[in-house]
Amino acid sequence: MKKLLYLLLWFIPLAVNAEPLRVFVSVAPQQTIVERLGGAQVVVEPLVKAGLSPHTYEPTPSQMARLARADSYIKIGMPFEAAWLPRIQAANSHMNVVDARDGIALQPALAHDHEDAAAPHEHAEFDPHIWTSPLLVKQMAVTITNALANLDSAHAADYRANLAILINDLDALDRDLRTELANITPRQFMVFHPAWGYFAAAYGLEQIPIELNGKEPSAQQLAALIDQARREKVRVIFVQPQFPRKAAAQIAAAIDGTVEVIDPLAADYFANLRRVARLIAEAAR
């Protein structure tokens, strides 16, 4: 009996230490990064599931229940966070909230002026799509690694080892993208929703947004966009599954271009960015 008690006492701490951290993120690309860093020591769930828009998202009751037991929430500046994070924190005062944007210079969100070029929206908010730049993901990964190590110091060395591997992979991705996009002309591409600003800035490109404050352009605005696309020699237009495609299809037909469905919220982060670069490069040839 005494031996059995000793065995139980020996294994209880191991069971406690084996419990993974419960981490919530806003979107799937964050989930990919956190899982790479955390490995078996974390269980990660994105709030916004595939096909849903983070601009209109509301957590489900079951998600709120799981958030009440979460160890950490890693925010990234998505629109729904401002309304929902205070409620989430009220339900779980012990949850550690981490800002993935710490140390990153943010760009203003863009809306199109339909005159000559893309311009900051009059009431600009910051663009949250920082993961579209592998260079910024490196900084984001350091922030997340430090947060995981602070929450779970027993596995700090594991998190830092995973960080080193991830940074090597991000450097390789960056090199591939630079090679793909080197010396192409034109360096403009058109998007319905301006989610690729950090990607464009990293590789000397320019995104031209179609939407105006989240709305499809009027007939007059559409004509101005077609003129701009011709002037800039745009050949590819990106649309997201979460947004309408009618305006993009009309512009593509007018300029003899192509419409490509690209989701910046895709979980397959590395393959997704390589595909974006390949499509831009192919359209420029």
Backbone torsions as a table, in degrees:
resi	resn	phi	psi	omega
1	MET	NA	-43.0	-178.9
2	LYS	-65.1	-39.1	178.6
3	LYS	-62.7	-40.8	179.8
4	LEU	-62.9	-40.3	179.1
5	LEU	-63.6	-43.0	178.1
6	TYR	-60.6	-41.6	179.3
7	LEU	-63.1	-41.9	178.9
8	LEU	-63.1	-43.5	179.1
9	LEU	-64.3	-32.3	-180.0
10	TRP	-69.7	-40.1	-174.7
11	PHE	-86.3	-18.4	-179.9
12	ILE	-59.3	-49.2	178.1
13	PRO	-60.9	-35.1	178.6
14	LEU	-64.5	-38.9	179.1
15	ALA	-65.3	-40.2	-180.0
16	VAL	-65.0	-45.7	-178.6
17	ASN	-66.5	-25.4	-177.3
18	ALA	-76.5	-13.4	-179.2
19	GLU	-67.0	119.2	-177.9
20	PRO	-73.1	157.6	174.1
21	LEU	-69.7	139.1	177.1
22	ARG	-99.5	112.1	-173.0
23	VAL	-121.4	131.5	173.3
24	PHE	-108.3	145.3	173.8
25	VAL	-130.7	171.8	-178.3
26	SER	-82.4	-44.7	-172.9
27	VAL	-134.7	164.2	-172.4
28	ALA	-62.2	-38.0	177.9
29	PRO	-58.8	-34.9	174.5
30	GLN	-62.9	-41.0	179.9
31	GLN	-57.4	-43.7	179.6
32	THR	-58.7	-45.1	-178.0
33	ILE	-67.4	-45.3	-178.0
34	VAL	-65.9	-38.2	177.9
35	GLU	-66.2	-37.0	176.2
36	ARG	-63.2	-38.2	-178.2
37	LEU	-78.9	-38.7	-173.2
38	GLY	-87.7	-27.3	-178.0
39	GLY	57.9	-139.0	-177.3
40	ALA	-72.5	-10.4	-177.3
41	GLN	-84.1	-4.2	179.6
42	VAL	-131.8	149.9	167.9
43	VAL	-119.1	120.3	-171.6
44	VAL	-115.6	136.6	176.9
45	GLU	-132.6	127.4	172.9
46	PRO	-84.8	142.2	177.4
47	LEU	-71.5	-45.0	-176.6
48	VAL	-86.8	111.8	-179.1
49	LYS	-80.4	167.9	-178.3
50	ALA	-55.7	135.3	176.8
51	GLY	88.1	-10.7	179.8
52	LEU	-95.5	156.2	-179.0
53	SER	-99.0	127.9	176.4
54	PRO	-70.5	-8.1	-179.8
55	HIS	-81.1	-22.9	-178.7
56	THR	-124.9	13.0	-170.5
57	TYR	-74.4	144.3	170.6
58	GLU	-133.3	130.2	179.1
59	PRO	-59.8	146.6	177.2
60	THR	-80.7	160.8	177.0
61	PRO	-56.4	-37.5	-179.6
62	SER	-69.1	-35.4	175.9
63	GLN	-66.3	-41.5	178.4
64	MET	-61.2	-36.9	178.4
65	ALA	-65.0	-41.1	179.2
66	ARG	-72.4	-34.9	177.1
67	LEU	-62.1	-31.0	179.7
68	ALA	-66.1	-16.6	179.2
69	ARG	-112.3	5.5	-175.3
70	ALA	-74.4	149.9	176.1
71	ASP	-85.6	-30.1	-175.2
72	SER	-153.8	148.2	170.2
73	TYR	-124.9	128.0	-180.0
74	ILE	-107.7	105.6	-177.6
75	LYS	-89.1	163.0	-176.6
76	ILE	-142.5	3.5	176.1
77	GLY	97.7	14.5	177.4
78	MET	-65.5	148.5	-173.2
79	PRO	-54.0	-38.9	-175.4
80	PHE	-69.1	-19.2	-175.5
81	GLU	-63.1	-37.4	-177.2
82	ALA	-61.2	-37.5	-179.1
83	ALA	-82.0	-35.9	-169.5
84	TRP	-98.8	-28.3	-177.6
85	LEU	-60.2	-42.2	176.4
86	PRO	-58.2	-37.1	178.9
87	ARG	-70.7	-39.6	178.5
88	ILE	-62.9	-43.8	179.3
89	GLN	-66.8	-32.9	177.1
90	ALA	-65.2	-31.7	179.4
91	ALA	-83.0	-16.0	-177.9
92	ASN	-147.8	83.7	-175.9
93	SER	-70.2	-15.7	-179.8
94	HIS	-89.7	-7.5	-177.5
95	MET	-70.8	132.6	178.6
96	ASN	-85.2	121.2	179.6
97	VAL	-100.4	124.1	-178.0
98	VAL	-115.3	135.2	176.1
99	ASP	-97.6	110.5	-177.9
100	ALA	-65.4	-13.5	-177.0
101	ARG	-88.8	-1.8	-177.3
102	ASP	-55.1	130.9	177.6
103	GLY	80.9	4.9	-177.4
104	ILE	-110.5	132.0	175.7
105	ALA	-77.2	115.9	-173.8
106	LEU	-89.5	148.5	174.7
107	GLN	-96.3	148.8	172.6
108	PRO	-69.4	146.7	173.9
109	ALA	-65.4	145.2	-176.2
110	LEU	-105.2	146.2	166.0
111	ALA	-133.2	151.2	-173.0
112	HIS	-85.2	137.1	178.1
113	ASP	-88.2	-7.8	177.7
114	HIS	57.2	24.6	175.2
115	GLU	-112.7	-64.0	-175.4
116	ASP	-136.5	-37.0	-175.4
117	ALA	-152.0	171.6	175.8
118	ALA	-73.7	139.6	-177.3
119	ALA	-139.0	152.6	177.8
120	PRO	-58.8	139.1	176.1
121	HIS	-61.3	148.3	-176.7
122	GLU	-54.8	-39.7	177.2
123	HIS	-112.0	61.4	-169.0
124	ALA	-63.2	136.8	166.5
125	GLU	-108.6	166.4	179.8
126	PHE	-79.4	142.5	177.8
127	ASP	-70.3	122.2	-177.4
128	PRO	-86.7	-4.8	-169.4
129	HIS	-81.6	49.2	-174.2
130	ILE	-65.5	-23.5	-176.4
131	TRP	-69.8	-11.3	179.0
132	THR	-72.9	-7.8	172.2
133	SER	-110.4	115.2	178.1
134	PRO	-58.3	-30.6	179.5
135	LEU	-65.3	-38.2	178.5
136	LEU	-75.0	-29.8	177.2
137	VAL	-64.6	-32.2	176.4
138	LYS	-59.6	-44.8	178.1
139	GLN	-66.6	-42.1	177.8
140	MET	-60.2	-39.7	-178.8
141	ALA	-65.2	-37.1	177.0
142	VAL	-63.5	-44.8	178.9
143	THR	-59.2	-45.1	-178.3
144	ILE	-68.6	-40.4	178.3
145	THR	-59.8	-45.4	178.4
146	ASN	-61.2	-39.4	179.9
147	ALA	-66.5	-43.4	178.8
148	LEU	-64.2	-41.3	179.7
149	ALA	-64.9	-36.1	177.6
150	ASN	-68.2	-35.4	179.6
151	LEU	-76.9	-30.7	-172.8
152	ASP	-140.3	76.0	-175.6
153	SER	-64.2	-23.8	-179.7
154	ALA	-62.8	-26.4	-178.7
155	HIS	-114.0	19.6	-178.1
156	ALA	-57.3	-41.3	-179.8
157	ALA	-63.7	-36.5	177.2
158	ASP	-64.3	-44.3	-179.4
159	TYR	-62.4	-40.6	-178.1
160	ARG	-72.3	-33.0	174.7
161	ALA	-66.4	-40.7	177.2
162	ASN	-65.3	-36.2	177.4
163	LEU	-60.5	-44.7	-178.9
164	ALA	-60.7	-41.6	179.2
165	ILE	-66.1	-44.3	-179.6
166	LEU	-62.5	-42.6	179.4
167	ILE	-62.1	-39.6	175.5
168	ASN	-60.1	-41.8	180.0
169	ASP	-68.5	-37.5	178.2
170	LEU	-67.8	-37.9	176.1
171	ASP	-63.2	-40.4	178.3
172	ALA	-65.6	-40.8	176.8
173	LEU	-61.6	-45.7	179.3
174	ASP	-59.3	-43.4	178.4
175	ARG	-62.3	-42.3	179.5
176	ASP	-62.7	-42.9	-178.9
177	LEU	-66.3	-41.4	178.8
178	ARG	-63.6	-39.8	177.9
179	THR	-64.7	-44.8	-179.0
180	GLU	-62.4	-37.7	-172.2
181	LEU	-99.2	4.3	-178.8
182	ALA	-69.4	135.5	170.2
183	ASN	61.9	26.0	176.5
184	ILE	-91.7	150.0	175.6
185	THR	-144.1	130.7	4.0
186	PRO	-78.4	170.1	-179.6
187	ARG	-110.9	21.2	176.9
188	GLN	-107.1	145.3	169.9
189	PHE	-140.4	152.9	-175.4
190	MET	-106.7	142.2	179.3
191	VAL	-133.0	150.8	172.2
192	PHE	-71.7	-54.8	-179.8
193	HIS	-107.2	128.7	-173.3
194	PRO	-77.5	74.7	-178.3
195	ALA	-98.7	-0.7	-170.1
196	TRP	-114.5	26.3	-177.8
197	GLY	-64.2	-41.1	-179.2
198	TYR	-71.8	-36.0	175.0
199	PHE	-62.0	-47.6	-179.8
200	ALA	-60.7	-43.9	-178.9
201	ALA	-64.5	-36.1	-177.6
202	ALA	-68.7	-29.5	-171.6
203	TYR	-121.3	21.3	174.2
204	GLY	66.1	35.7	179.6
205	LEU	-111.9	173.9	176.0
206	GLU	-135.3	126.2	173.5
207	GLN	-93.9	138.3	178.3
208	ILE	-114.8	110.4	-176.5
209	PRO	-81.8	145.9	178.0
210	ILE	-91.3	-41.3	-173.6
211	GLU	-68.1	155.2	173.9
212	LEU	-123.3	105.1	-178.2
213	ASN	55.1	39.7	177.5
214	GLY	82.9	4.1	-177.4
215	LYS	-113.1	152.6	175.7
216	GLU	-68.9	149.8	-177.7
217	PRO	-71.2	153.4	173.2
218	SER	-73.3	175.3	179.4
219	ALA	-60.2	-40.7	179.2
220	GLN	-66.9	-42.7	179.0
221	GLN	-66.8	-36.8	178.3
222	LEU	-63.1	-42.0	178.2
223	ALA	-61.9	-39.9	179.1
224	ALA	-65.6	-37.4	178.5
225	LEU	-67.7	-39.0	177.7
226	ILE	-63.5	-42.3	177.2
227	ASP	-61.2	-43.2	-179.9
228	GLN	-65.4	-42.1	179.8
229	ALA	-61.3	-40.5	177.2
230	ARG	-66.1	-42.1	-178.5
231	ARG	-64.2	-39.6	-178.4
232	GLU	-87.6	-1.1	-179.6
233	LYS	58.9	39.5	177.3
234	VAL	-69.4	137.6	179.9
235	ARG	-125.8	-11.8	-179.3
236	VAL	-132.6	138.8	179.1
237	ILE	-125.4	125.2	-180.0
238	PHE	-96.2	135.9	172.9
239	VAL	-125.7	154.9	178.0
240	GLN	-105.4	151.5	177.4
241	PRO	-59.4	-25.3	-175.1
242	GLN	-83.7	-4.7	-173.7
243	PHE	-127.7	158.8	-179.6
244	PRO	-67.8	157.4	-174.7
245	ARG	-117.5	-3.9	-172.8
246	LYS	-58.0	-49.7	-177.3
247	ALA	-63.6	-40.5	178.9
248	ALA	-62.0	-41.6	-179.9
249	ALA	-65.3	-38.6	179.1
250	GLN	-65.4	-42.4	179.3
251	ILE	-66.1	-45.2	-179.2
252	ALA	-59.5	-41.3	179.1
253	ALA	-64.1	-37.3	-177.4
254	ALA	-72.6	-28.2	-175.5
255	ILE	-108.4	5.3	-176.6
256	ASP	58.6	43.5	178.9
257	GLY	-107.2	-171.8	-179.8
258	THR	-123.6	150.7	174.1
259	VAL	-106.6	127.6	179.2
260	GLU	-122.5	132.7	177.0
261	VAL	-86.0	114.2	178.9
262	ILE	-130.0	126.0	-178.1
263	ASP	-105.8	109.4	177.2
264	PRO	-65.1	-13.1	179.3
265	LEU	-92.2	6.7	-178.7
266	ALA	-62.8	141.2	-178.9
267	ALA	-74.9	-27.3	-178.2
268	ASP	-80.7	75.8	-167.2
269	TYR	-59.0	-53.2	-173.6
270	PHE	-65.3	-46.9	179.9
271	ALA	-65.3	-35.5	-178.3
272	ASN	-64.2	-46.4	-179.8
273	LEU	-67.9	-36.8	177.0
274	ARG	-63.7	-38.0	179.1
275	ARG	-66.5	-41.8	178.2
276	VAL	-59.0	-47.5	-179.8
277	ALA	-62.3	-41.5	-179.3
278	ARG	-63.7	-41.9	-179.6
279	LEU	-65.8	-40.8	178.1
280	ILE	-64.0	-44.1	-178.3
281	ALA	-66.4	-42.2	-179.8
282	GLU	-63.7	-38.6	-179.5
283	ALA	-68.0	-24.8	-178.0
284	ALA	-86.0	-10.3	-176.3
285	ARG	-83.6	NA	NA
